[in-house]
Amino acid sequence: MKGSLRELCCTVQRNCHISDARHGTDYGLCTYLLKMREFYRWENGLDYGAALTNESVGEWLTERERLWDSLSEDDFAPLPFEGESIDPFDVERVNARLDPYGLVYSAGYGSKSKPLFFLGYLERREEPGGATVWVAGRELARDLMAPAAMCQGDHIFIRRESFRRLLWERLENWRWHRPDNAMGRAFTYYDFEDDLERALDEMVEKELDVVLLHEQGEYQAGRALGEVWNRMLSDLGHSPAELMARALRDHLADCQVTLPSLIEREDRASIHFFVGGITGMRKKLFPSLITAYESWHREGDWEPLISAARAGREHWQRLAMGLLRLYREQPDRARVEIASLLEANPL
């Protein structure tokens, strides 16, 4: 399959470039430049510690933006596979063809309705309950945006390489000022000072479980909310209401599965990591969780976290139903009404 694999990789990567060409301006300038530096490092196979020169990255960035300009009006290409042409969003059919070769493929939509694609080597596939979980290792094609995991219907895709890079980025950001915060406390459980690569491997292996727990919560939330939720997100695209609705669903998933599971295990390292990842809109909507975490950290009492998960489960479920009701009853005003409802109901 060598020739076919090369052609498949090129086609998937081209589709990634088309998506990036359409959505590269979705990010603020600082975020965009950081993502481009990370993408440059991945594309050139550079170690995390390899020094990057402004000149080399700048030349690459100019060429990449020129490529995007040439592709921005193109359609996504069907995937070639041994004489067949497969729709790039027909994930089940593509993976059925790739299964004998130890590969895994994913296509879906992320924040602001951005199409996301990746192709990588399959490490394992399992069915822990309801959804099929695909864990990918080394990636052969990817977008500028590379989420560590995605839940798509009955399938959960976990991306080990992307998660490892995410941890590296968070470590680098934390090292600038080394604040005493949740993410910094999570890093203290691993020997990053003396053995960076081993510490990264150990943290990836452990905290991938937090990623999986969240996606299992997403799967449960998806079954409860139905396909109308995805249609709503699509219609809310590129608006504060979309970002807030996504944050709400994240909280619902975590209060149903992630947080109760970590509390039951009394997994302190993963609690720090989990809370350290709650930023931006998620933090704004759920300040009581941060308060509960700080109380738990100071006192060692699990009750504040238990109460936060219980209250959150009820609160976010009720609000999610309220969003769907607004969307059904006032589709033309959904963006305004949904944003207003969520702004008025943080927890």
C-alpha positions in Angstrom: 0.0 0.0 0.0 3.0 2.3 0.0 2.0 4.3 -3.1 -1.6 4.4 -2.1 -0.7 5.5 1.4 1.4 8.3 0.1 -1.4 9.5 -2.1 -3.9 9.1 0.7 -1.7 11.1 3.1 -1.2 13.9 0.5 -5.0 14.1 -0.1 -5.9 14.2 3.6 -3.2 16.9 4.2 -4.5 18.9 1.3 -7.9 18.8 2.8 -6.4 20.0 6.0 -4.8 22.9 4.2 -8.1 23.9 2.6 -9.7 23.9 6.0 -6.9 26.0 7.4 -7.1 28.4 4.5 -10.7 29.1 5.3 -10.3 29.3 9.0 -6.8 30.6 9.7 -8.1 34.0 10.6 -10.4 32.6 13.3 -7.5 33.0 15.8 -6.1 36.1 17.4 -2.7 37.1 16.2 -0.7 35.7 19.2 -2.6 32.4 19.2 -2.2 32.1 15.4 1.6 32.6 15.6 2.0 30.1 18.5 -0.1 27.5 16.6 2.0 28.1 13.4 5.3 27.6 15.3 4.0 24.3 16.7 2.8 23.2 13.3 6.2 24.1 11.8 7.8 22.0 14.5 5.5 19.0 13.7 5.7 19.3 10.0 9.5 19.3 10.1 9.8 16.5 12.6 11.6 18.7 15.2 12.0 17.8 18.8 10.3 19.9 21.4 13.6 21.3 22.6 14.9 22.2 19.2 15.6 25.9 18.8 13.5 27.6 16.1 14.9 30.7 14.3 12.6 33.5 13.4 14.0 33.5 9.9 13.2 29.8 9.1 9.8 30.0 10.7 9.0 33.2 8.9 9.9 31.9 5.5 7.9 28.8 6.1 4.9 30.8 7.3 5.0 33.0 4.2 5.0 30.0 2.0 2.2 28.4 3.9 0.0 31.5 3.7 0.7 31.6 0.0 -0.4 28.0 -0.3 -3.6 28.7 1.6 -4.4 31.6 -0.6 -4.2 29.2 -3.6 -6.5 26.7 -2.0 -9.1 28.8 -0.2 -11.8 28.4 -2.9 -11.1 24.7 -3.5 -13.5 21.9 -2.5 -12.5 19.1 -0.2 -11.2 16.2 -2.3 -12.5 12.6 -2.1 -10.0 10.2 -0.6 -8.3 7.7 -3.0 -8.2 4.1 -1.9 -7.2 1.3 -4.2 -9.3 2.6 -7.1 -12.1 4.0 -5.0 -13.0 7.6 -4.2 -14.5 8.0 -0.8 -16.2 11.1 0.6 -13.7 12.7 3.1 -16.5 12.9 5.8 -17.5 9.2 5.4 -15.4 8.3 8.4 -16.7 4.8 9.0 -16.2 3.7 5.4 -12.6 5.1 5.3 -11.7 3.4 8.6 -13.1 0.1 7.3 -10.7 0.3 4.4 -7.8 1.3 6.7 -8.3 -1.3 9.4 -6.1 -4.0 7.8 -3.2 -1.5 7.6 -3.2 -0.3 11.2 -4.3 3.2 10.4 -7.1 5.5 11.7 -8.8 8.5 10.1 -11.1 11.1 11.5 -13.1 14.0 10.0 -15.6 16.3 11.8 -16.3 19.8 12.8 -14.8 21.8 15.6 -15.3 25.2 17.1 -16.6 27.8 14.7 -17.7 24.9 12.4 -14.1 24.4 11.3 -13.7 21.0 9.4 -11.0 18.9 11.2 -9.1 16.0 9.6 -6.3 13.7 10.7 -4.7 10.4 9.6 -2.4 8.4 11.9 -1.3 5.0 13.0 -3.8 3.1 15.2 -2.4 2.1 18.6 -5.6 0.4 19.8 -9.3 0.2 19.5 -11.6 -0.6 22.4 -15.3 -0.4 23.4 -15.4 0.4 27.1 -19.2 1.1 27.0 -21.3 2.2 24.1 -18.8 4.2 22.1 -15.9 2.8 20.1 -12.6 4.4 21.2 -9.8 4.8 18.6 -6.4 5.7 20.0 -4.0 7.1 17.4 -0.2 7.4 17.8 2.0 9.0 15.2 0.1 11.3 12.9 0.6 11.4 9.1 -1.7 14.3 8.3 -3.3 17.0 10.4 -4.7 20.5 10.6 -3.2 23.6 12.2 -5.7 22.9 15.0 -5.1 19.5 16.4 -7.5 18.6 19.3 -6.4 15.8 21.6 -9.7 14.1 21.2 -13.1 14.3 19.5 -16.4 12.5 20.0 -18.3 11.9 16.8 -21.5 10.0 17.2 -20.6 6.5 18.5 -16.9 7.0 17.9 -14.3 8.6 20.2 -10.9 9.5 18.6 -8.0 10.0 21.0 -4.8 11.5 19.5 -1.7 10.6 21.7 0.8 12.7 19.6 -1.4 15.8 19.7 -2.0 15.4 23.4 1.7 15.1 24.0 2.3 18.3 22.1 -0.5 20.0 24.1 1.2 19.0 27.4 4.5 20.3 26.1 2.9 23.7 25.2 1.2 24.0 28.6 4.5 23.1 30.4 6.4 25.7 28.3 3.8 28.4 29.1 3.8 27.5 32.8 7.6 27.7 33.0 7.7 31.4 32.0 6.5 32.5 35.5 5.9 29.2 37.3 2.7 30.3 39.0 1.2 28.3 41.9 -1.8 27.1 40.0 -3.7 23.9 39.2 -1.6 23.1 36.1 1.6 23.8 37.9 0.6 21.5 40.7 -0.2 18.7 38.2 3.4 19.1 36.7 4.9 18.5 40.1 3.9 14.8 40.0 6.4 14.2 37.2 10.2 14.7 36.9 10.3 17.4 34.2 13.5 19.0 35.5 15.7 15.9 35.1 14.0 13.7 32.5 11.7 15.7 30.2 10.9 13.0 27.7 10.2 10.3 30.3 8.1 12.8 32.3 6.1 13.7 29.2 5.5 10.0 28.4 4.4 9.3 32.0 2.0 12.3 32.1 0.6 11.5 28.7 -0.1 7.9 29.7 -1.8 8.9 32.9 -3.8 12.0 31.8 -5.0 10.5 28.6 -7.5 8.8 30.9 -8.9 12.2 31.8 -9.3 13.0 28.1 -11.1 9.7 27.6 -13.4 10.3 30.6 -14.3 13.7 29.1 -15.1 12.2 25.7 -17.2 9.5 27.4 -19.1 12.3 29.1 -19.5 14.0 25.7 -20.9 10.7 24.3 -23.5 10.6 27.1 -24.3 14.2 26.6 -24.7 13.7 22.9 -27.1 10.9 23.3 -29.2 13.0 25.8 -29.2 16.2 23.7 -29.7 14.6 20.3 -28.7 15.6 16.8 -30.6 18.9 17.1 -27.8 20.1 19.4 -25.3 19.8 16.6 -27.6 21.6 14.2 -27.9 24.4 16.7 -24.1 24.7 17.1 -23.8 24.9 13.3 -26.4 27.7 13.1 -24.7 29.5 16.0 -21.3 29.3 14.3 -18.8 32.1 14.7 -20.7 33.7 17.6 -20.3 34.1 21.4 -23.4 31.9 21.7 -21.6 29.0 20.0 -18.6 29.3 22.3 -20.8 29.4 25.4 -22.9 26.5 24.3 -19.8 24.4 23.7 -18.5 25.3 27.2 -21.9 24.3 28.7 -21.7 20.9 27.0 -18.1 20.5 28.2 -19.2 21.2 31.8 -22.2 18.8 31.5 -19.8 16.0 30.2 -17.4 16.6 33.1 -20.0 16.8 35.8 -21.6 13.5 34.5 -18.4 11.5 34.1 -15.0 13.1 34.4 -15.2 14.8 37.8 -17.2 12.0 39.6 -14.7 9.4 38.3 -11.7 11.3 39.5 -13.3 12.0 42.9 -14.1 8.3 43.3 -10.5 7.3 42.6 -9.2 10.2 44.8 -6.8 10.9 41.9 -5.2 14.1 43.1 -2.8 14.5 40.2 -5.5 14.3 37.6 -7.8 16.6 39.6 -5.1 19.3 39.3 -4.7 18.6 35.6 -8.4 18.6 35.0 -9.0 22.0 36.7 -5.8 23.4 35.2 -7.4 22.9 31.8 -10.6 24.9 32.7 -9.9 28.3 31.1 -11.6 31.0 29.1 -15.3 30.7 28.7 -15.5 27.4 30.7 -13.9 29.2 33.7 -16.3 32.2 33.3 -19.4 30.0 33.3 -18.4 27.8 36.2 -16.6 29.9 38.9 -18.0 27.8 41.7 -16.0 24.8 40.5 -12.7 26.8 40.8 -13.8 27.8 44.3 -14.5 24.2 45.2 -11.1 23.1 43.8 -9.2 25.7 45.8 -11.1 24.7 49.0 -10.2 21.0 48.3 -6.6 22.0 47.7 -6.3 23.9 51.0 -8.3 21.6 53.3 -8.1 18.2 51.6 -11.9 17.8 52.0 -13.5 16.2 48.9 -17.0 17.4 49.7 -16.8 20.7 47.9 -15.8 18.9 44.7 -18.6 16.3 45.2 -21.1 19.1 45.7 -19.9 21.1 42.6 -20.2 18.0 40.4 -23.7 17.3 41.7 -24.9 20.9 41.3 -23.2 21.2 38.0 -24.9 18.1 36.6 -28.3 19.4 37.4 -27.6 23.0 36.4 -26.0 22.3 33.0 -28.6 19.7 32.1 -31.4 22.2 32.8 -29.6 24.9 30.8 -28.9 22.6 27.9 -32.6 21.8 27.6 -33.3 25.5 27.8 -31.0 26.3 25.0 -32.7 23.7 22.8 -36.1 25.1 23.6 -34.9 28.6 22.6 -33.5 27.2 19.4 -36.7 25.5 18.5 -39.0 28.3 19.4 -36.9 31.3 18.3 -34.4 30.1 15.7 -34.0 33.6 14.2 -33.1 35.1 17.6 -31.2 32.0 19.0 -27.8 33.7 19.0 -28.9 36.6 21.1 -31.3 34.7 23.4 -28.9 31.8 24.1 -26.0 34.2 24.9 -28.2 36.2 27.2 -29.5 33.0 29.0 -26.0 31.7 29.6 -24.6 35.1 30.7 -27.4 35.3 33.2 -26.8 31.8 34.6 -23.2 31.0 35.5 -22.7 28.6 38.4 
